[in-house]
Amino acid sequence: MFPIKKLSEARNDKGLTQEQVCRAINISLKHYQNIEHGITSPTVNIALHICEILDVDPREIEEWKDRRKTE
């Protein structure tokens, strides 16, 4: 089991701003903010880039957890 954290917590743990992350992965600040706030889901490619920069496993990010109900 992975420790679950918010995307903003992972970014803050690395000491990065939203602007630094969005520039590193070459997306707009607004798009990154929408991803971080859970408004928009990133493509797999962008999600992997974010995880690489933040040094986290994608399964650790709360906003990207599977929200489907399991029986």
LINNOR-V484264 format. One record per helix or strand of 2 or more residues. SS is the DSSP state (A for helix, B for strand). FROM is the first residue (numbers start at 1). TO is the last residue. If there is no record, write none. Layout:
BEGIN
<<SS	FROM	TO> <SS	FROM	TO>>
END
This chain:
BEGIN
<<A	7	13> <A	18	25> <A	29	36> <A	44	54> <A	58	60> <A	62	64>>
END
